[in-house]
Amino acid sequence: MGMGRGAGRSALGFWPTLAFLLCSFPAATSPCKILKCNSEFWSATSGSHAPASDDTPEFCAALRSYALCTRRTARTCRGDLAYHSAVHGIEDLMSQHNCSKDGPTSQPRLRTLPPVGDSQERSDSPEICHYEKSFHKHSATPNYTHCGLFGDPHLRTFTDRFQTCKVQGAWPLIDNNYLNVQVTNTPVLPGSAATATSKLTIIFKNFQECVDQKVYQAEMDELPAAFVDGSKNGGDKHGANSLKITEKVSGQHVEIQAKYIGTTIVVRQVGRYLTFAVRMPEEVVNAVEDWDSQGLYLCLRGCPLNQQIDFQAFHTNAEGTGARRLAAASPAPTAPETFPYETAVAKCKEKLPVEDLYYQACIFDLLTTGDVNFTLAAYYALEDVKMLHSNKDKLHLYERTRDLPGRAAAGLPLAPRPLLGALVLLLALLPVFC
């Protein structure tokens, strides 16, 4: 479908992590207008009329306009992390493109609408705004992948790695040319290592004639059925309905369809905390401008090794010693009031009869939090996999991914097992040949 035509030329390709910092400070709740500055810069440097990355004069003009906007809001943004990040980012981009601080600035672009007389189909939903329709001329159909985050928290990556992580604070789940997703995990109980997702921010980036930039934000006890600007679709563009929010269960279950990138997102509130699940084409998953400078992206790269917890070892210890004796030995201390191991097993078995990693994650969460709602979190996470995963043979996972030291921390893909075996054999035979 030519996914790079608009977003591939976006300045976010040079600065992919800025969106996460900015989205955490919505303009509606702060006099600091940095989000407005950011939106104007995105509008000027993305879409079909954006300057190419090597079109330095126009790009520099957009940067100078961005810098001017930040100066105008400086007084109300003194303590704002997003503002200071934007200022430093502008300086870096100006240096990279040899832009002078003095010179013309760009004027805001007017939205260009399709000419009158277009077909009803185009005016309602241009073909480019329907990812799957764009494949009608190709023999190959798109491959879809799934990522999910739930519980204390457990991560299933796009490559079906299953990890239990600490990741306290704000972490990026997805960061590509079209979409940014950030989660914030907070302690479930004071003094406990158990954390769960308390905040979720999703940015859908401006894309050609399909959608305007839209931000969705959910927090504990607040699962809205609209974007932060109050809208429920992609804005004023002719393909706006290719991005829609649907409330499935009030305050508990929201589904976001982004047809222009073939993506479905499910957000739930289970108990006090949030769960996240997504179905996304591989082409969109891998749409990253610069892999060398790409930051951490949990759904693709997994959690850093120093943030991972071996919950299977915890499960084994719990089975052998009982939950109340685990606090000293386990990487995630148990909550002050937790279930006995046998009770946790029984409760998880009710909802998760297959003893896979979701079942084990359920037991882990009950032993570390004492909150029975985590049983439902694991149950719904598996239900979302059944709905979103394209490979029905991979719905259940049974073996936790054991990352290699140094590779996971660096965000590198794991080597295939046959290759690892060959390397081990080569090392073993090295003394013979030397």
KAMONOR-V296509 format. One record per residue. RES is the residue in one small letter. PHI is phi in radians with two decimals (999 if undefined). Layout:
res=RES phi=PHI
res=RES phi=PHI
This chain:
res=m phi=999
res=g phi=1.22
res=m phi=-1.10
res=g phi=-1.60
res=r phi=-1.08
res=g phi=-1.78
res=a phi=-1.18
res=g phi=-1.13
res=r phi=-1.78
res=s phi=-1.23
res=a phi=-1.11
res=l phi=-1.13
res=g phi=-1.08
res=f phi=-1.54
res=w phi=-2.49
res=p phi=-1.22
res=t phi=-1.60
res=l phi=-1.07
res=a phi=-1.01
res=f phi=-1.12
res=l phi=-1.18
res=l phi=-1.26
res=c phi=-1.22
res=s phi=-1.39
res=f phi=-2.25
res=p phi=-1.04
res=a phi=-1.11
res=a phi=-1.18
res=t phi=-1.93
res=s phi=-2.55
res=p phi=-1.22
res=c phi=-1.24
res=k phi=-1.80
res=i phi=-1.13
res=l phi=-1.13
res=k phi=-1.14
res=c phi=-1.05
res=n phi=-1.11
res=s phi=-1.09
res=e phi=-1.15
res=f phi=-1.17
res=w phi=-1.03
res=s phi=-1.09
res=a phi=-1.35
res=t phi=-2.10
res=s phi=-2.38
res=g phi=1.64
res=s phi=-1.25
res=h phi=-1.87
res=a phi=-1.32
res=p phi=-1.17
res=a phi=-1.18
res=s phi=-1.08
res=d phi=-1.66
res=d phi=-1.53
res=t phi=-1.04
res=p phi=-0.99
res=e phi=-1.22
res=f phi=-1.16
res=c phi=-1.12
res=a phi=-1.10
res=a phi=-1.14
res=l phi=-1.14
res=r phi=-1.13
res=s phi=-1.12
res=y phi=-1.09
res=a phi=-1.09
res=l phi=-1.10
res=c phi=-1.10
res=t phi=-1.17
res=r phi=-1.15
res=r phi=-1.18
res=t phi=-1.82
res=a phi=-1.03
res=r phi=-1.09
res=t phi=-1.62
res=c phi=-2.06
res=r phi=-1.01
res=g phi=-1.76
res=d phi=-1.66
res=l phi=-1.07
res=a phi=-1.09
res=y phi=-1.08
res=h phi=-1.16
res=s phi=-1.15
res=a phi=-1.11
res=v phi=-1.04
res=h phi=-1.15
res=g phi=-1.12
res=i phi=-1.08
res=e phi=-1.05
res=d phi=-1.11
res=l phi=-1.16
res=m phi=-1.11
res=s phi=-1.18
res=q phi=-1.07
res=h phi=-1.81
res=n phi=0.93
res=c phi=-1.52
res=s phi=-1.49
res=k phi=-1.26
res=d phi=-1.75
res=g phi=2.62
res=p phi=-1.20
res=t phi=-1.97
res=s phi=-1.50
res=q phi=-1.59
res=p phi=-0.99
res=r phi=-1.37
res=l phi=-1.46
res=r phi=-1.19
res=t phi=-1.64
res=l phi=-1.70
res=p phi=-1.05
res=p phi=-1.12
res=v phi=-1.10
res=g phi=1.85
res=d phi=-1.09
res=s phi=-1.13
res=q phi=-1.04
res=e phi=-1.11
res=r phi=-1.21
res=s phi=-1.18
res=d phi=-1.48
res=s phi=-2.75
res=p phi=-0.97
res=e phi=-1.00
res=i phi=-1.08
res=c phi=-1.61
res=h phi=-2.29
res=y phi=-0.98
res=e phi=-1.20
res=k phi=-1.13
res=s phi=-1.23
res=f phi=-1.66
res=h phi=-1.17
res=k phi=-1.67
res=h phi=-1.96
res=s phi=-1.38
res=a phi=-1.55
res=t phi=-1.67
res=p phi=-1.17
res=n phi=-1.65
res=y phi=-1.87
res=t phi=-2.25
res=h phi=-2.32
res=c phi=-2.39
res=g phi=-2.50
res=l phi=-2.41
res=f phi=-2.75
res=g phi=1.17
res=d phi=-1.78
res=p phi=-1.56
res=h phi=-1.90
res=l phi=-2.07
res=r phi=-1.96
res=t phi=-1.45
res=f phi=-1.08
res=t phi=-1.77
res=d phi=1.14
res=r phi=-1.39
res=f phi=-2.10
res=q phi=-2.34
res=t phi=-1.95
res=c phi=-2.26
res=k phi=-1.46
res=v phi=0.55
res=q phi=-1.30
res=g phi=1.63
res=a phi=-1.58
res=w phi=-2.42
res=p phi=-1.42
res=l phi=-1.55
res=i phi=-2.38
res=d phi=-2.65
res=n phi=-2.34
res=n phi=-1.19
res=y phi=-2.06
res=l phi=-2.63
res=n phi=-2.19
res=v phi=-2.29
res=q phi=-2.23
res=v phi=-2.06
res=t phi=-2.08
res=n phi=-1.89
res=t phi=-2.18
res=p phi=-1.05
res=v phi=-1.26
res=l phi=-2.37
res=p phi=-1.01
res=g phi=1.46
res=s phi=-1.77
res=a phi=-1.40
res=a phi=-1.23
res=t phi=-2.21
res=a phi=-2.62
res=t phi=-1.36
res=s phi=-1.88
res=k phi=-2.64
res=l phi=-2.43
res=t phi=-2.22
res=i phi=-2.17
res=i phi=-1.98
res=f phi=-1.67
res=k phi=-1.37
res=n phi=-0.92
res=f phi=-2.37
res=q phi=0.74
res=e phi=-1.56
res=c phi=-1.57
res=v phi=-2.42
res=d phi=-1.40
res=q phi=-1.08
res=k phi=-2.30
res=v phi=-2.10
res=y phi=-2.01
res=q phi=-2.44
res=a phi=-2.20
res=e phi=-2.40
res=m phi=-0.95
res=d phi=1.11
res=e phi=-2.61
res=l phi=-2.03
res=p phi=-1.24
res=a phi=-1.83
res=a phi=-2.71
res=f phi=-1.26
res=v phi=-1.12
res=d phi=-1.53
res=g phi=1.60
res=s phi=-1.43
res=k phi=-2.11
res=n phi=-2.44
res=g phi=-1.40
res=g phi=1.94
res=d phi=-1.73
res=k phi=-1.31
res=h phi=-1.26
res=g phi=-1.83
res=a phi=-0.99
res=n phi=-1.33
res=s phi=-1.37
res=l phi=-2.26
res=k phi=-2.47
res=i phi=-1.88
res=t phi=-2.20
res=e phi=-1.54
res=k phi=-1.48
res=v phi=-2.38
res=s phi=-0.97
res=g phi=1.28
res=q phi=-2.28
res=h phi=-2.64
res=v phi=-2.22
res=e phi=-2.14
res=i phi=-2.05
res=q phi=-1.80
res=a phi=-2.04
res=k phi=-1.14
res=y phi=-1.18
res=i phi=-2.12
res=g phi=1.05
res=t phi=-2.06
res=t phi=-2.14
res=i phi=-2.13
res=v phi=-2.07
res=v phi=-2.10
res=r phi=-2.24
res=q phi=-1.92
res=v phi=-2.08
res=g phi=1.19
res=r phi=-1.66
res=y phi=-2.00
res=l phi=-1.78
res=t phi=-2.16
res=f phi=-2.38
res=a phi=-2.55
res=v phi=-2.50
res=r phi=-2.05
res=m phi=-2.55
res=p phi=-1.14
res=e phi=-1.01
res=e phi=-1.06
res=v phi=-1.30
res=v phi=-0.93
res=n phi=-1.66
res=a phi=-1.40
res=v phi=-2.16
res=e phi=-1.10
res=d phi=-2.36
res=w phi=-1.10
res=d phi=-1.15
res=s phi=-1.79
res=q phi=-1.16
res=g phi=-1.35
res=l phi=-1.10
res=y phi=-2.57
res=l phi=-1.03
res=c phi=-1.10
res=l phi=-1.71
res=r phi=-1.74
res=g phi=1.40
res=c phi=-1.35
res=p phi=-0.99
res=l phi=-1.00
res=n phi=-1.30
res=q phi=-1.86
res=q phi=-1.58
res=i phi=-2.09
res=d phi=-1.48
res=f phi=-1.30
res=q phi=-1.23
res=a phi=-1.15
res=f phi=-1.05
res=h phi=-1.06
res=t phi=-1.11
res=n phi=-1.12
res=a phi=-1.11
res=e phi=-1.15
res=g phi=-1.56
res=t phi=-2.05
res=g phi=1.61
res=a phi=-1.10
res=r phi=-1.31
res=r phi=-1.83
res=l phi=-1.63
res=a phi=-1.00
res=a phi=-1.33
res=a phi=-1.78
res=s phi=-1.58
res=p phi=-1.25
res=a phi=-2.20
res=p phi=-1.04
res=t phi=-1.24
res=a phi=-1.24
res=p phi=-0.98
res=e phi=-2.11
res=t phi=-2.00
res=f phi=-1.37
res=p phi=-1.04
res=y phi=-0.97
res=e phi=-1.10
res=t phi=-1.18
res=a phi=-1.07
res=v phi=-1.06
res=a phi=-1.12
res=k phi=-1.16
res=c phi=-1.23
res=k phi=-1.13
res=e phi=-1.06
res=k phi=-1.67
res=l phi=-2.26
res=p phi=-1.19
res=v phi=-1.48
res=e phi=-1.46
res=d phi=-1.76
res=l phi=-1.23
res=y phi=-1.21
res=y phi=-1.10
res=q phi=-1.14
res=a phi=-1.11
res=c phi=-1.03
res=i phi=-1.08
res=f phi=-0.95
res=d phi=-1.18
res=l phi=-1.16
res=l phi=-1.30
res=t phi=-1.65
res=t phi=-2.04
res=g phi=1.27
res=d phi=-1.83
res=v phi=-1.16
res=n phi=-1.11
res=f phi=-1.19
res=t phi=-1.10
res=l phi=-1.17
res=a phi=-1.07
res=a phi=-1.17
res=y phi=-1.08
res=y phi=-1.21
res=a phi=-1.05
res=l phi=-1.21
res=e phi=-1.09
res=d phi=-1.17
res=v phi=-1.07
res=k phi=-1.05
res=m phi=-1.42
res=l phi=-1.80
res=h phi=-1.33
res=s phi=-1.42
res=n phi=-1.85
res=k phi=-1.20
res=d phi=-1.37
res=k phi=-1.98
res=l phi=-1.12
res=h phi=-1.76
res=l phi=-1.99
res=y phi=-2.14
res=e phi=-2.16
res=r phi=-1.18
res=t phi=-1.20
res=r phi=-1.84
res=d phi=-1.23
res=l phi=-1.40
res=p phi=-0.98
res=g phi=1.67
res=r phi=-1.42
res=a phi=-1.13
res=a phi=-1.10
res=a phi=-1.53
res=g phi=1.30
res=l phi=-1.63
res=p phi=-1.19
res=l phi=-1.27
res=a phi=-1.27
res=p phi=-1.08
res=r phi=-1.06
res=p phi=-1.04
res=l phi=-1.16
res=l phi=-1.08
res=g phi=-1.09
res=a phi=-1.14
res=l phi=-1.13
res=v phi=-1.07
res=l phi=-1.12
res=l phi=-1.08
res=l phi=-1.11
res=a phi=-1.16
res=l phi=-1.58
res=l phi=-0.98
res=p phi=-1.07
res=v phi=-1.17
res=f phi=-1.47
res=c phi=-1.80
